[in-house]
């Protein structure tokens, strides 16, 4: 694929990617915090609470990514409606 055939990312897609990166950076910080809590020997319930928060944040980032995949499928001009619906079904089956 040369530069002329690469898909152009819309401003909305770029904004979604930035949102995903911010969420992932937050999750990364939470995971580091959990590691520090474990090293300090903190209470297991407090650690579990932080695990839960990190999992929730990661799930939200994942849902953003799924939305991006679906939007890409819907905007693909090379597919007809049936192919697009099959692609969306495939995305949900494979990644959820």
N, C-alpha and C positions, 0 to 999 in steps of 0.2 A: 504494500500500500504506500503510495507516495503522498506528499503533503496535500495535493489537490483532491485526493479521495478521502481524507480524514474527515469525520463528521465535525461540524462546528458546534461547539458547546454554547448553548444559550446562556444568557445572564442568569436565568432562573436555575439552570443546572449547575452553573458555577457557584451560585449562592447555596444550593443544596450541598454541594461538595464541601464548601467552607463550613457549613453547619455540622456536617458529619465529622470533619476534622476537629472542630471545637469540642464536640461531644466525646470523641475518642481521646482527646488530650485530657479531658476531665476524668474519663474512666482510667486513663493511665495514672493520673494523680491519685485517684482513689485506690488503685491496686498498690501503688507504692506506699500509701498510708496504711493499708492492711498489712503489708509486709513489715512495716515499722512497728505496728501494734503487736504482731506476733513476736517479733524480736524482743520487744519490751516485756513480753509475757502478760499482756493485758487480758482482761476477762473475756472468755469465749463468747459470751452473749454480745458484748460490744463489738467484737470482731465479726460475728455473724450478722449484726445489723449493718456493718459497713460492706460486707459481702453482698447483702441484699440490695443496698443502694447502688453498688457498682454493677450488679447484674441488671438492675432496672435501667441504669444509664446506657449500658451496652445494648439492651433490647431496644431502647429508643433510637439509638444510632443505626441499629440493624433495620428497623422499620423505615427509617429515612432512605437507607440503601435500597430496600425493596421497592419503595415508591419510585426511586430513580430508575430502577430496572423496568418497572411497568411503564413509566413515562417514555422511556427509550423505545420500548416495544410499540407503544401507541403512536409514536411520532415517526416510525419507520415507514417511509413512503413506498418501499419496495414490496411490502406485504399487503395482501388483501385482508379484508375483515376477518375471514376465517383463520388465516394464518396468524393474524395478530391475537385473536382470542386463544388459539392454541399455544402461542408463545407465553401469554399471560398465565394460562393454566399450568404450563410447564414450569414457569418461575415459581408459582405457589407450591406446586408439588415437590419441586426439587429443594427449595430453600425454606420451607416452613414446616 
